[in-house]
Amino acid sequence: MRAFDELRRLEMFFREEIKRGCSIVDLYELVQHAGNILPR
């Protein structure tokens, strides 16, 4: 259940970012170049 709660929070984050005008593509590119995020 905790995983679903975290995914819900992530979904809310994405929705808020889209409302602010940030595109999913921009977020994806930002994450791809971040050094402190675990690789896939």
mmCIF file as Biopython writes it, N, C-alpha, C and O atoms, coordinates in Angstrom:
data_model
#
loop_
_atom_site.group_PDB
_atom_site.id
_atom_site.type_symbol
_atom_site.label_atom_id
_atom_site.label_alt_id
_atom_site.label_comp_id
_atom_site.label_asym_id
_atom_site.label_entity_id
_atom_site.label_seq_id
_atom_site.pdbx_PDB_ins_code
_atom_site.Cartn_x
_atom_site.Cartn_y
_atom_site.Cartn_z
_atom_site.occupancy
_atom_site.B_iso_or_equiv
_atom_site.auth_seq_id
_atom_site.auth_asym_id
_atom_site.pdbx_PDB_model_num
ATOM 1   N N  . MET A ? 1  ? 0.808  -1.194 0.000   1.0 0.0 1  A 1 
ATOM 2   C CA . MET A ? 1  ? 0.000  0.000  0.000   1.0 0.0 1  A 1 
ATOM 3   C C  . MET A ? 1  ? 0.854  1.262  0.000   1.0 0.0 1  A 1 
ATOM 4   O O  . MET A ? 1  ? 0.476  2.277  -0.584  1.0 0.0 1  A 1 
ATOM 5   N N  . ARG A ? 2  ? 1.988  1.191  0.647   1.0 0.0 2  A 1 
ATOM 6   C CA . ARG A ? 2  ? 2.830  2.381  0.711   1.0 0.0 2  A 1 
ATOM 7   C C  . ARG A ? 2  ? 3.317  2.792  -0.679  1.0 0.0 2  A 1 
ATOM 8   O O  . ARG A ? 2  ? 3.431  3.980  -0.979  1.0 0.0 2  A 1 
ATOM 9   N N  . ALA A ? 3  ? 3.601  1.801  -1.519  1.0 0.0 3  A 1 
ATOM 10  C CA . ALA A ? 3  ? 4.050  2.108  -2.886  1.0 0.0 3  A 1 
ATOM 11  C C  . ALA A ? 3  ? 2.970  2.871  -3.639  1.0 0.0 3  A 1 
ATOM 12  O O  . ALA A ? 3  ? 3.273  3.812  -4.373  1.0 0.0 3  A 1 
ATOM 13  N N  . PHE A ? 4  ? 1.711  2.473  -3.461  1.0 0.0 4  A 1 
ATOM 14  C CA . PHE A ? 4  ? 0.617  3.173  -4.132  1.0 0.0 4  A 1 
ATOM 15  C C  . PHE A ? 4  ? 0.479  4.602  -3.621  1.0 0.0 4  A 1 
ATOM 16  O O  . PHE A ? 4  ? 0.187  5.517  -4.391  1.0 0.0 4  A 1 
ATOM 17  N N  . ASP A ? 5  ? 0.688  4.790  -2.325  1.0 0.0 5  A 1 
ATOM 18  C CA . ASP A ? 5  ? 0.637  6.137  -1.760  1.0 0.0 5  A 1 
ATOM 19  C C  . ASP A ? 5  ? 1.724  7.017  -2.360  1.0 0.0 5  A 1 
ATOM 20  O O  . ASP A ? 5  ? 1.480  8.178  -2.687  1.0 0.0 5  A 1 
ATOM 21  N N  . GLU A ? 6  ? 2.918  6.463  -2.505  1.0 0.0 6  A 1 
ATOM 22  C CA . GLU A ? 6  ? 4.020  7.225  -3.088  1.0 0.0 6  A 1 
ATOM 23  C C  . GLU A ? 6  ? 3.757  7.540  -4.559  1.0 0.0 6  A 1 
ATOM 24  O O  . GLU A ? 6  ? 4.063  8.637  -5.027  1.0 0.0 6  A 1 
ATOM 25  N N  . LEU A ? 7  ? 3.196  6.586  -5.279  1.0 0.0 7  A 1 
ATOM 26  C CA . LEU A ? 7  ? 2.859  6.838  -6.687  1.0 0.0 7  A 1 
ATOM 27  C C  . LEU A ? 7  ? 1.790  7.915  -6.805  1.0 0.0 7  A 1 
ATOM 28  O O  . LEU A ? 7  ? 1.817  8.714  -7.740  1.0 0.0 7  A 1 
ATOM 29  N N  . ARG A ? 8  ? 0.858  7.944  -5.876  1.0 0.0 8  A 1 
ATOM 30  C CA . ARG A ? 8  ? -0.174 8.978  -5.875  1.0 0.0 8  A 1 
ATOM 31  C C  . ARG A ? 8  ? 0.451  10.354 -5.651  1.0 0.0 8  A 1 
ATOM 32  O O  . ARG A ? 8  ? 0.073  11.330 -6.298  1.0 0.0 8  A 1 
ATOM 33  N N  . ARG A ? 9  ? 1.405  10.420 -4.733  1.0 0.0 9  A 1 
ATOM 34  C CA . ARG A ? 9  ? 2.106  11.690 -4.493  1.0 0.0 9  A 1 
ATOM 35  C C  . ARG A ? 9  ? 2.872  12.131 -5.734  1.0 0.0 9  A 1 
ATOM 36  O O  . ARG A ? 9  ? 2.898  13.314 -6.071  1.0 0.0 9  A 1 
ATOM 37  N N  . LEU A ? 10 ? 3.492  11.171 -6.407  1.0 0.0 10 A 1 
ATOM 38  C CA . LEU A ? 10 ? 4.226  11.478 -7.630  1.0 0.0 10 A 1 
ATOM 39  C C  . LEU A ? 10 ? 3.276  11.996 -8.709  1.0 0.0 10 A 1 
ATOM 40  O O  . LEU A ? 10 ? 3.590  12.954 -9.416  1.0 0.0 10 A 1 
ATOM 41  N N  . GLU A ? 11 ? 2.123  11.362 -8.827  1.0 0.0 11 A 1 
ATOM 42  C CA . GLU A ? 11 ? 1.128  11.815 -9.798  1.0 0.0 11 A 1 
ATOM 43  C C  . GLU A ? 11 ? 0.676  13.237 -9.486  1.0 0.0 11 A 1 
ATOM 44  O O  . GLU A ? 11 ? 0.535  14.051 -10.399 1.0 0.0 11 A 1 
ATOM 45  N N  . MET A ? 12 ? 0.449  13.547 -8.217  1.0 0.0 12 A 1 
ATOM 46  C CA . MET A ? 12 ? 0.040  14.899 -7.828  1.0 0.0 12 A 1 
ATOM 47  C C  . MET A ? 12 ? 1.133  15.905 -8.163  1.0 0.0 12 A 1 
ATOM 48  O O  . MET A ? 12 ? 0.842  17.019 -8.601  1.0 0.0 12 A 1 
ATOM 49  N N  . PHE A ? 13 ? 2.392  15.516 -7.960  1.0 0.0 13 A 1 
ATOM 50  C CA . PHE A ? 13 ? 3.504  16.393 -8.309  1.0 0.0 13 A 1 
ATOM 51  C C  . PHE A ? 13 ? 3.498  16.713 -9.799  1.0 0.0 13 A 1 
ATOM 52  O O  . PHE A ? 13 ? 3.631  17.872 -10.193 1.0 0.0 13 A 1 
ATOM 53  N N  . PHE A ? 14 ? 3.341  15.667 -10.634 1.0 0.0 14 A 1 
ATOM 54  C CA . PHE A ? 14 ? 3.316  15.883 -12.078 1.0 0.0 14 A 1 
ATOM 55  C C  . PHE A ? 14 ? 2.156  16.778 -12.481 1.0 0.0 14 A 1 
ATOM 56  O O  . PHE A ? 14 ? 2.317  17.655 -13.331 1.0 0.0 14 A 1 
ATOM 57  N N  . ARG A ? 15 ? 1.007  16.574 -11.893 1.0 0.0 15 A 1 
ATOM 58  C CA . ARG A ? 15 ? -0.158 17.407 -12.219 1.0 0.0 15 A 1 
ATOM 59  C C  . ARG A ? 15 ? 0.091  18.866 -11.868 1.0 0.0 15 A 1 
ATOM 60  O O  . ARG A ? 15 ? -0.263 19.760 -12.637 1.0 0.0 15 A 1 
ATOM 61  N N  . GLU A ? 16 ? 0.699  19.113 -10.713 1.0 0.0 16 A 1 
ATOM 62  C CA . GLU A ? 16 ? 1.002  20.485 -10.303 1.0 0.0 16 A 1 
ATOM 63  C C  . GLU A ? 16 ? 2.028  21.129 -11.234 1.0 0.0 16 A 1 
ATOM 64  O O  . GLU A ? 16 ? 1.900  22.302 -11.588 1.0 0.0 16 A 1 
ATOM 65  N N  . GLU A ? 17 ? 3.029  20.371 -11.625 1.0 0.0 17 A 1 
ATOM 66  C CA . GLU A ? 17 ? 4.041  20.912 -12.529 1.0 0.0 17 A 1 
ATOM 67  C C  . GLU A ? 17 ? 3.433  21.255 -13.889 1.0 0.0 17 A 1 
ATOM 68  O O  . GLU A ? 17 ? 3.797  22.267 -14.489 1.0 0.0 17 A 1 
ATOM 69  N N  . ILE A ? 18 ? 2.529  20.439 -14.370 1.0 0.0 18 A 1 
ATOM 70  C CA . ILE A ? 18 ? 1.864  20.719 -15.643 1.0 0.0 18 A 1 
ATOM 71  C C  . ILE A ? 18 ? 1.022  21.983 -15.519 1.0 0.0 18 A 1 
ATOM 72  O O  . ILE A ? 18 ? 0.987  22.794 -16.444 1.0 0.0 18 A 1 
ATOM 73  N N  . LYS A ? 19 ? 0.343  22.160 -14.386 1.0 0.0 19 A 1 
ATOM 74  C CA . LYS A ? 19 ? -0.454 23.372 -14.156 1.0 0.0 19 A 1 
ATOM 75  C C  . LYS A ? 19 ? 0.426  24.607 -14.169 1.0 0.0 19 A 1 
ATOM 76  O O  . LYS A ? 19 ? -0.007 25.675 -14.603 1.0 0.0 19 A 1 
ATOM 77  N N  . ARG A ? 20 ? 1.657  24.472 -13.698 1.0 0.0 20 A 1 
ATOM 78  C CA . ARG A ? 20 ? 2.598  25.597 -13.666 1.0 0.0 20 A 1 
ATOM 79  C C  . ARG A ? 20 ? 3.222  25.876 -15.031 1.0 0.0 20 A 1 
ATOM 80  O O  . ARG A ? 20 ? 3.930  26.867 -15.207 1.0 0.0 20 A 1 
ATOM 81  N N  . GLY A ? 21 ? 2.954  24.994 -15.993 1.0 0.0 21 A 1 
ATOM 82  C CA . GLY A ? 21 ? 3.460  25.223 -17.339 1.0 0.0 21 A 1 
ATOM 83  C C  . GLY A ? 21 ? 4.691  24.423 -17.709 1.0 0.0 21 A 1 
ATOM 84  O O  . GLY A ? 21 ? 5.237  24.605 -18.798 1.0 0.0 21 A 1 
ATOM 85  N N  . CYS A ? 22 ? 5.135  23.554 -16.841 1.0 0.0 22 A 1 
ATOM 86  C CA . CYS A ? 22 ? 6.297  22.720 -17.136 1.0 0.0 22 A 1 
ATOM 87  C C  . CYS A ? 22 ? 5.834  21.464 -17.865 1.0 0.0 22 A 1 
ATOM 88  O O  . CYS A ? 22 ? 4.890  20.801 -17.435 1.0 0.0 22 A 1 
ATOM 89  N N  . SER A ? 23 ? 6.490  21.147 -18.952 1.0 0.0 23 A 1 
ATOM 90  C CA . SER A ? 23 ? 6.071  19.970 -19.718 1.0 0.0 23 A 1 
ATOM 91  C C  . SER A ? 23 ? 6.730  18.705 -19.163 1.0 0.0 23 A 1 
ATOM 92  O O  . SER A ? 23 ? 7.773  18.765 -18.510 1.0 0.0 23 A 1 
ATOM 93  N N  . ILE A ? 24 ? 6.114  17.588 -19.430 1.0 0.0 24 A 1 
ATOM 94  C CA . ILE A ? 24 ? 6.653  16.295 -19.007 1.0 0.0 24 A 1 
ATOM 95  C C  . ILE A ? 24 ? 8.009  16.048 -19.669 1.0 0.0 24 A 1 
ATOM 96  O O  . ILE A ? 24 ? 8.905  15.467 -19.058 1.0 0.0 24 A 1 
ATOM 97  N N  . VAL A ? 25 ? 8.153  16.483 -20.901 1.0 0.0 25 A 1 
ATOM 98  C CA . VAL A ? 25 ? 9.425  16.310 -21.617 1.0 0.0 25 A 1 
ATOM 99  C C  . VAL A ? 25 ? 10.530 17.081 -20.904 1.0 0.0 25 A 1 
ATOM 100 O O  . VAL A ? 25 ? 11.639 16.570 -20.749 1.0 0.0 25 A 1 
ATOM 101 N N  . ASP A ? 26 ? 10.238 18.310 -20.467 1.0 0.0 26 A 1 
ATOM 102 C CA . ASP A ? 26 ? 11.234 19.096 -19.737 1.0 0.0 26 A 1 
ATOM 103 C C  . ASP A ? 26 ? 11.624 18.409 -18.429 1.0 0.0 26 A 1 
ATOM 104 O O  . ASP A ? 26 ? 12.803 18.361 -18.077 1.0 0.0 26 A 1 
ATOM 105 N N  . LEU A ? 27 ? 10.637 17.879 -17.712 1.0 0.0 27 A 1 
ATOM 106 C CA . LEU A ? 27 ? 10.931 17.158 -16.473 1.0 0.0 27 A 1 
ATOM 107 C C  . LEU A ? 27 ? 11.786 15.926 -16.737 1.0 0.0 27 A 1 
ATOM 108 O O  . LEU A ? 27 ? 12.723 15.640 -15.992 1.0 0.0 27 A 1 
ATOM 109 N N  . TYR A ? 28 ? 11.460 15.208 -17.791 1.0 0.0 28 A 1 
ATOM 110 C CA . TYR A ? 28 ? 12.219 14.005 -18.153 1.0 0.0 28 A 1 
ATOM 111 C C  . TYR A ? 28 ? 13.678 14.364 -18.430 1.0 0.0 28 A 1 
ATOM 112 O O  . TYR A ? 28 ? 14.588 13.697 -17.938 1.0 0.0 28 A 1 
ATOM 113 N N  . GLU A ? 29 ? 13.899 15.408 -19.211 1.0 0.0 29 A 1 
ATOM 114 C CA . GLU A ? 29 ? 15.266 15.822 -19.536 1.0 0.0 29 A 1 
ATOM 115 C C  . GLU A ? 29 ? 16.014 16.271 -18.283 1.0 0.0 29 A 1 
ATOM 116 O O  . GLU A ? 29 ? 17.200 15.978 -18.128 1.0 0.0 29 A 1 
ATOM 117 N N  . LEU A ? 30 ? 15.337 16.969 -17.404 1.0 0.0 30 A 1 
ATOM 118 C CA . LEU A ? 30 ? 15.956 17.423 -16.167 1.0 0.0 30 A 1 
ATOM 119 C C  . LEU A ? 30 ? 16.428 16.239 -15.324 1.0 0.0 30 A 1 
ATOM 120 O O  . LEU A ? 30 ? 17.536 16.252 -14.788 1.0 0.0 30 A 1 
ATOM 121 N N  . VAL A ? 31 ? 15.587 15.229 -15.212 1.0 0.0 31 A 1 
ATOM 122 C CA . VAL A ? 31 ? 15.933 14.044 -14.427 1.0 0.0 31 A 1 
ATOM 123 C C  . VAL A ? 31 ? 17.069 13.266 -15.084 1.0 0.0 31 A 1 
ATOM 124 O O  . VAL A ? 31 ? 17.925 12.726 -14.383 1.0 0.0 31 A 1 
ATOM 125 N N  . GLN A ? 32 ? 17.094 13.198 -16.400 1.0 0.0 32 A 1 
ATOM 126 C CA . GLN A ? 32 ? 18.125 12.438 -17.099 1.0 0.0 32 A 1 
ATOM 127 C C  . GLN A ? 32 ? 19.521 13.002 -16.850 1.0 0.0 32 A 1 
ATOM 128 O O  . GLN A ? 32 ? 20.508 12.267 -16.889 1.0 0.0 32 A 1 
ATOM 129 N N  . HIS A ? 33 ? 19.600 14.302 -16.595 1.0 0.0 33 A 1 
ATOM 130 C CA . HIS A ? 33 ? 20.905 14.942 -16.415 1.0 0.0 33 A 1 
ATOM 131 C C  . HIS A ? 33 ? 21.244 15.207 -14.948 1.0 0.0 33 A 1 
ATOM 132 O O  . HIS A ? 33 ? 22.305 15.756 -14.649 1.0 0.0 33 A 1 
ATOM 133 N N  . ALA A ? 34 ? 20.357 14.823 -14.035 1.0 0.0 34 A 1 
ATOM 134 C CA . ALA A ? 34 ? 20.611 15.031 -12.611 1.0 0.0 34 A 1 
ATOM 135 C C  . ALA A ? 34 ? 21.613 13.990 -12.110 1.0 0.0 34 A 1 
ATOM 136 O O  . ALA A ? 34 ? 21.505 12.808 -12.437 1.0 0.0 34 A 1 
ATOM 137 N N  . GLY A ? 35 ? 22.563 14.427 -11.336 1.0 0.0 35 A 1 
ATOM 138 C CA . GLY A ? 35 ? 23.594 13.519 -10.848 1.0 0.0 35 A 1 
ATOM 139 C C  . GLY A ? 35 ? 23.234 12.772 -9.578  1.0 0.0 35 A 1 
ATOM 140 O O  . GLY A ? 35 ? 23.868 11.768 -9.253  1.0 0.0 35 A 1 
ATOM 141 N N  . ASN A ? 36 ? 22.233 13.242 -8.855  1.0 0.0 36 A 1 
ATOM 142 C CA . ASN A ? 36 ? 21.919 12.624 -7.562  1.0 0.0 36 A 1 
ATOM 143 C C  . ASN A ? 36 ? 20.685 11.720 -7.601  1.0 0.0 36 A 1 
ATOM 144 O O  . ASN A ? 36 ? 20.095 11.440 -6.558  1.0 0.0 36 A 1 
ATOM 145 N N  . ILE A ? 37 ? 20.295 11.267 -8.777  1.0 0.0 37 A 1 
ATOM 146 C CA . ILE A ? 37 ? 19.150 10.368 -8.922  1.0 0.0 37 A 1 
ATOM 147 C C  . ILE A ? 37 ? 19.663 9.001  -9.347  1.0 0.0 37 A 1 
ATOM 148 O O  . ILE A ? 37 ? 20.533 8.897  -10.212 1.0 0.0 37 A 1 
ATOM 149 N N  . LEU A ? 38 ? 19.124 7.962  -8.740  1.0 0.0 38 A 1 
ATOM 150 C CA . LEU A ? 38 ? 19.554 6.601  -9.067  1.0 0.0 38 A 1 
ATOM 151 C C  . LEU A ? 38 ? 19.223 6.259  -10.514 1.0 0.0 38 A 1 
ATOM 152 O O  . LEU A ? 38 ? 18.140 6.588  -10.998 1.0 0.0 38 A 1 
ATOM 153 N N  . PRO A ? 39 ? 20.138 5.607  -11.199 1.0 0.0 39 A 1 
ATOM 154 C CA . PRO A ? 39 ? 19.859 5.205  -12.588 1.0 0.0 39 A 1 
ATOM 155 C C  . PRO A ? 39 ? 18.806 4.102  -12.642 1.0 0.0 39 A 1 
ATOM 156 O O  . PRO A ? 39 ? 18.512 3.436  -11.650 1.0 0.0 39 A 1 
ATOM 157 N N  . ARG A ? 40 ? 18.260 3.940  -13.821 1.0 0.0 40 A 1 
ATOM 158 C CA . ARG A ? 40 ? 17.234 2.899  -14.010 1.0 0.0 40 A 1 
ATOM 159 C C  . ARG A ? 40 ? 17.802 1.528  -13.834 1.0 0.0 40 A 1 
ATOM 160 O O  . ARG A ? 40 ? 17.078 0.539  -13.958 1.0 0.0 40 A 1 
#
